[in-house]
Amino acid sequence: MPTPLLLDLDGTLIDSEPWYKKTEVAALNDFGVPITLEQMEEFTGLTLPVWLEKIDERFGKSLTVEEFLSDYKPQMIAHVANDVPLFEDAARLLGRLNGTPAMLVTSSMDWYVEAVLERFPEIRRAVQGVVCEADVVRGKPEPEPYVLAAKRLGFPPQDCWVVEDAPNGILAGLAAGCTVLGIDRHDRGNVSAAHRVVRSLDSIDLS
């Protein structure tokens, strides 16, 4: 039987990170938070409530999730609909799954995931379900998202492969007891903690 796959979304399947980081920074700046694009990097893979709390602590600006989303959400939905592409190797991987047990595991909120699945129905067709921010109490880098995804697929975590592009996601997969594959298309070296690092999703053998 093919190895079950637990697939991260942003930066792994879709090239959304340039868009959502710019939009996050723009929205935070609108609320008077003087954060830069470079400073946002460390929050990659964290759920919105978690990284917003960390930013509030750092910059002394109390900002609720609802306030932030009022500025951010319409901008990001527009970017998903018009600008965010599916990685070419991700499109090929989705086409190769062909019944391989797979779950989408993301720190993103449900409205964002729905916008992505509407834009890329091939993702919805290829996976058996989704674990997102709303499904867990403690998101990445905690193991809960990947433990839950494996349970929903009907496999123990140690039988599953996690595919991730961010350090926080790598940590989550490792903590869950999964085999973790780090995707590093641009040789950034930030997923070296994974069991195996690949430069393309074409390198994943599904046999």
C-alpha positions as CSV (number, residue, x, y, z in Angstrom):
1,M,0.0,0.0,0.0
2,P,1.3,3.5,-0.8
3,T,2.7,5.5,2.1
4,P,0.2,8.0,3.5
5,L,1.1,11.6,2.9
6,L,0.4,14.6,5.1
7,L,0.9,17.7,2.9
8,D,1.5,21.2,4.1
9,L,-0.1,23.9,1.9
10,D,1.6,27.3,1.8
11,G,5.1,27.1,0.3
12,T,4.7,23.4,-0.3
13,L,1.9,23.1,-2.7
14,I,1.2,26.7,-3.6
15,D,3.5,29.7,-3.9
16,S,1.6,31.9,-1.6
17,E,4.2,33.0,0.9
18,P,5.4,36.1,-1.0
19,W,1.7,37.2,-1.2
20,Y,0.5,36.5,2.3
21,K,3.6,37.8,4.0
22,K,3.4,41.1,2.1
23,T,-0.3,41.3,2.9
24,E,0.3,40.5,6.5
25,V,2.9,43.2,6.8
26,A,0.7,45.7,5.0
27,A,-2.3,45.0,7.3
28,L,-0.1,45.2,10.4
29,N,1.4,48.5,9.2
30,D,-2.1,49.8,8.7
31,F,-2.7,49.2,12.4
32,G,0.5,51.0,13.4
33,V,2.7,47.9,13.9
34,P,6.1,48.8,12.4
35,I,7.1,45.2,11.4
36,T,9.1,44.5,8.3
37,L,8.9,41.6,5.7
38,E,12.1,40.2,7.1
39,Q,10.8,40.1,10.6
40,M,7.7,38.2,9.5
41,E,9.9,35.2,8.4
42,E,10.2,33.8,11.9
43,F,6.4,33.4,12.2
44,T,6.0,31.1,9.1
45,G,3.9,28.1,9.8
46,L,2.3,29.4,13.0
47,T,-1.4,29.9,13.4
48,L,-2.7,33.5,13.2
49,P,-3.7,33.8,16.9
50,V,-0.3,32.5,18.0
51,W,1.8,34.8,15.8
52,L,-0.4,37.8,16.4
53,E,0.0,37.3,20.1
54,K,3.8,37.2,19.7
55,I,3.7,40.4,17.6
56,D,1.6,42.1,20.2
57,E,4.1,41.2,22.9
58,R,7.0,42.4,20.8
59,F,5.6,45.7,19.5
60,G,3.3,46.5,22.4
61,K,0.2,46.8,20.2
62,S,-2.9,45.0,21.2
63,L,-4.6,43.8,18.1
64,T,-7.4,41.2,18.0
65,V,-7.8,38.6,15.3
66,E,-11.0,40.1,14.2
67,E,-9.5,43.6,13.8
68,F,-6.6,42.2,11.8
69,L,-8.8,40.1,9.5
70,S,-11.0,43.0,8.7
71,D,-8.0,44.5,6.8
72,Y,-6.2,41.3,5.8
73,K,-8.9,38.9,4.7
74,P,-10.3,40.7,1.6
75,Q,-6.8,41.5,0.4
76,M,-5.7,37.8,0.7
77,I,-8.8,36.3,-0.9
78,A,-8.2,38.6,-3.9
79,H,-4.6,37.4,-4.1
80,V,-5.5,33.8,-3.9
81,A,-8.1,34.3,-6.7
82,N,-5.8,36.2,-9.0
83,D,-2.1,35.9,-8.1
84,V,-1.1,32.8,-6.1
85,P,0.1,29.9,-8.4
86,L,0.3,26.2,-7.8
87,F,3.9,25.0,-7.9
88,E,4.5,22.9,-11.1
89,D,6.0,20.0,-9.1
90,A,3.0,20.1,-6.7
91,A,0.6,19.8,-9.7
92,R,2.5,16.8,-10.9
93,L,2.5,15.3,-7.4
94,L,-1.2,15.8,-7.0
95,G,-1.7,14.0,-10.3
96,R,0.5,11.1,-9.2
97,L,-1.3,10.5,-5.9
98,N,-4.0,8.5,-7.7
99,G,-5.6,7.0,-4.6
100,T,-2.6,7.4,-2.2
101,P,-4.0,8.3,1.2
102,A,-3.3,12.0,1.7
103,M,-4.4,14.9,3.9
104,L,-3.8,18.6,3.7
105,V,-2.4,19.9,6.9
106,T,-2.2,23.7,7.3
107,S,-2.0,26.4,10.0
108,S,-4.2,28.6,7.9
109,M,-7.8,29.5,8.7
110,D,-10.7,27.8,7.2
111,W,-11.9,30.7,5.0
112,Y,-8.4,30.9,3.4
113,V,-8.3,27.1,2.8
114,E,-11.7,27.2,1.1
115,A,-10.5,30.1,-1.1
116,V,-7.5,28.0,-2.1
117,L,-9.5,24.9,-2.8
118,E,-11.9,26.9,-4.9
119,R,-9.0,28.2,-7.0
120,F,-7.3,24.8,-7.2
121,P,-9.9,22.0,-7.2
122,E,-7.2,19.5,-8.1
123,I,-6.0,19.8,-4.4
124,R,-9.5,19.0,-3.1
125,R,-9.8,16.0,-5.5
126,A,-6.4,14.6,-4.5
127,V,-6.7,14.6,-0.7
128,Q,-9.1,12.8,1.6
129,G,-9.5,15.7,3.9
130,V,-8.1,18.9,5.5
131,V,-6.8,19.8,9.0
132,C,-6.6,23.5,9.5
133,E,-6.3,26.1,12.3
134,A,-9.9,25.6,13.4
135,D,-9.4,21.8,14.0
136,V,-6.7,22.0,16.6
137,V,-6.1,23.6,20.0
138,R,-2.3,23.8,19.5
139,G,-1.0,24.3,16.0
140,K,2.4,23.9,14.5
141,P,5.1,23.5,15.8
142,E,3.1,21.3,18.2
143,P,2.4,17.8,16.9
144,E,-1.4,18.0,17.2
145,P,-2.2,18.9,13.5
146,Y,-0.2,15.9,12.2
147,V,-1.4,13.5,14.8
148,L,-5.0,14.4,14.0
149,A,-4.4,14.2,10.3
150,A,-2.9,10.7,10.6
151,K,-5.9,9.6,12.8
152,R,-8.4,10.9,10.3
153,L,-6.7,8.9,7.6
154,G,-6.7,5.8,9.8
155,F,-2.9,5.4,10.1
156,P,-0.5,5.7,13.0
157,P,1.7,8.8,12.6
158,Q,4.9,6.7,12.3
159,D,3.5,5.2,9.1
160,C,3.0,8.7,7.5
161,W,5.2,11.0,5.6
162,V,5.0,14.7,6.3
163,V,5.9,17.1,3.5
164,E,6.8,20.6,4.8
165,D,8.7,23.7,3.7
166,A,9.0,25.6,7.0
167,P,10.9,25.0,10.3
168,N,7.8,25.1,12.4
169,G,6.1,22.5,10.3
170,I,9.2,20.3,10.3
171,L,9.1,20.5,14.1
172,A,5.5,19.5,14.2
173,G,6.0,16.5,12.0
174,L,9.0,15.3,14.0
175,A,7.1,15.7,17.3
176,A,4.2,13.7,15.9
177,G,6.6,10.8,15.1
178,C,6.2,11.0,11.3
179,T,8.9,10.7,8.7
180,V,9.5,14.3,7.6
181,L,10.5,15.4,4.1
182,G,11.6,19.0,3.8
183,I,11.0,20.7,0.5
184,D,13.7,23.3,-0.2
185,R,13.3,24.5,-3.8
186,H,15.6,27.5,-3.4
187,D,18.3,25.9,-1.2
188,R,17.6,28.1,1.7
189,G,18.7,25.5,4.2
190,N,15.9,26.1,6.6
191,V,14.5,22.5,6.6
192,S,17.7,20.7,7.5
193,A,16.1,19.2,10.6
194,A,13.9,17.0,8.3
195,H,14.7,13.3,7.9
196,R,15.2,14.0,4.2
197,V,15.5,17.2,2.2
198,V,14.4,17.3,-1.5
199,R,14.6,20.1,-4.1
200,S,11.5,19.1,-5.9
201,L,8.3,17.2,-5.1
202,D,9.1,15.1,-8.1
203,S,11.7,13.3,-5.9
204,I,8.9,11.8,-3.7
205,D,8.5,8.1,-4.7
206,L,4.9,7.0,-4.2
207,S,5.5,3.3,-5.0
